[in-house]
Amino acid sequence: MAVNPLRHPLRWLLSRWVVVRLTEPDPASLALDPTLPTLYVLPYPASSDAALLGELCRRHGLPDADASLSLAGSPHAARLSLAPRRRRWRRASRQPPFLAALQHLDHAQGSDVQLVPVSIFWSRAPGKRFGLAKLLADDDWQLVGRLRRAWSVLVNGRNVEVHFGAPLRLSELRDGRDDALANRKVARLLRVHFRRMRSRVLGPDLSHRRTLVDGVVASPAVRQAIQEVASAQRRSPRRIERRAQRYGLEIASNMSYPVLRFMDQLLTRLWNRLYDGVEVQGLERVKSLAGDHTLVYVPCHRSHVDYLLLSYVLYRDGLMPPHVAAGRNLDMPLIGGLLRRGGAFFLRRSFKDNRLYGAVFNEYLHRLITRGHPLEYFIEGGRSRSGRMLPPRPGMLAMTLRSHQRDASRPLAFIPVYIGYERILEGGSYQRELHGGKKRKESPLGLLRVARQLREPFGQVAVSVGEPLIAADFLDRHAPRWRHDQTPRPNWLTQAVPALGDELARRINAAARLNAVNLVALVLLATPHRAIETRLLTRQLALLAACCTPAQRPAGDPASWIARVADLGMVQRRDQALGELVLASADQAERLSWYRNNVLHLLAYPALVAFAFRNHVSLSQEELIERLAPSWPIIAQELFLPIPEALDADLGESLSTLAALGLLAHDGERWQRPATHLEAFEQLRLLSQLIQPTLERGYLLLSLLLDAPSGRLSRDDLAERGRQLAERLALLSGLDAPEFFDPRLFAGLVDSLIEERWLWQQEERLCYDVRLVEAAQQARELFDPALRQRLMQLGAGREA
């Protein structure tokens, strides 16, 4: 076995110059069998890769990649390349790469060899077929020459990624085949592995932006739109074609690797200054799909930071950053160009009346999807000013499903992502807009105003990936004939798109994680005057954490959570002779409501159970279900919670949790609240307050509806009257919370009643029958007499 004389000098140079930014997985987790020969497999023959691999093996205590193995009684290198080394003057030839290892299996009874595929990326540049980068430092899909590789090591040596594959047992892959057939099988398996890994990390090749736009404009769908618009407007087709070109250039991204690297370094410094850390959970789900699926990331939209944060997290974890759909309002001077080169493509808020623009945008999106580029867009449409998950908008989802219907050769997966902040940059502007203030237009000057906040603490950020949704599986359930319906606007979209939006919203909410600010806000805003003893706050925080799963809880304990929220300036701590108090001013309480609404859905079940026991000392599980069943689908729709076929299991789990915490007791037949334990009853009351505003809105809406004869009110009339009554309740209660009477909540409540078939429409008027009257009576029994009387007086005052 020949030894490269430059091996040791090259390894010495690489050890002092190269910085491996990411090694995945942790080499200690590879679970190699120390009794078996280890054969490392690289995709290409490159001295730099071999030297770096040898250095990494030495550094992490792995089997030596430079060692000489004894296979079938002959010496053999401990590494090999899947592709043969290219020869300048003659064709490359060599024996099958795994022949010696396969012969080793026959040499000794029970012997085996473990193969470890290794992918080394000296650059994260997506492949391009154009430009100077093709001649210099990109790590694209083609083999690179020695000079280009040396240049790549020099330019990209501080930003290298190494990905180890799972060890493979050669005996299991052979499976009784002869050596030649087994060699081809192993080589084919490893080629698929390397191709998937490169697709995951680098993404598909990028075309030049203008070339891509030219292809979009030349597509049959856009050509047809050009002809139709030219005929309707009596303009020349050439003139309309130029307009389509302008639309394409207005929309298309221009992803640039130098800008990605610049943004990575810039954002690393920004996050280190702005946040205490970015915690990421669930990316393993994405990595398992990234190699052979088109990924569509659908995060919740809480802040402008969302655009940058998810791309940053994916890039740092070895995944290709997505092309991000951004509003045209962000295409500002300087900022827009930077975002476009970072992967943003821009769209107008509405283009349903612009046939040509819609055709260009649809075709551009289709080309991104079919080529396998990852995408990111926000199904809520805009940022949530109230902190709640907003009802999904159908536009982008419908276009994505239509594109997948046109070409389903590559699987498509939606990736729900929850992003949780301990403090957001836009808190002040959200408050102003909820009080009726006009939204300020984005501008570079606005960014300068934000920059002044960068010295303030903003806590931590959590990025949590939910359960992926495979588009084909979803469509098979909701539109079984979708593969055979090739019409441009199929009828099944009408039902499939809203169902898809609701399902993704539920999966985003299911991925939510609590933080210290969420927890303190949940407790403090449940008190009448936004003040609580620290001792009781500590116990209530422990109660809320116990009602959630371990994966949803933040690190630390209640004392550290209180201290953290106080350090962020979200609450005040005040010493008092009888013990410390925690308080929030009116301004702080209004801000805290945003963070409470982020995670309110996580505690809906235990809060609803606690609310039921405020007015009832004792209930059987059957009585509890009877009272809650009519209200639960409406609550689940507002909070985007899964609607179970039966409430027994979920309510049973909440009952058992509250009993374990000493807030309920069970005598074998009935559940009871403690009769004499005042602090336990206070904890139960505080827990019930979490769901009370939602129940009050439903009570007010049903009261308005049932006060009028069936068929009297329209959908919009009922929603607006409900909003007005809720606003009146908030003002009379001294509750400064505009999100309590958000019009979208009441419109959603009416839609939920229609969807659950409590209501139906005749000539745009809402109709109901005795079933709704009986269900409303059951729901009223949840409320204690004092609260019922207050709500009835509010309705009487309205009539007066």
Disulfide bonds with the S-S distance in Angstrom:
none
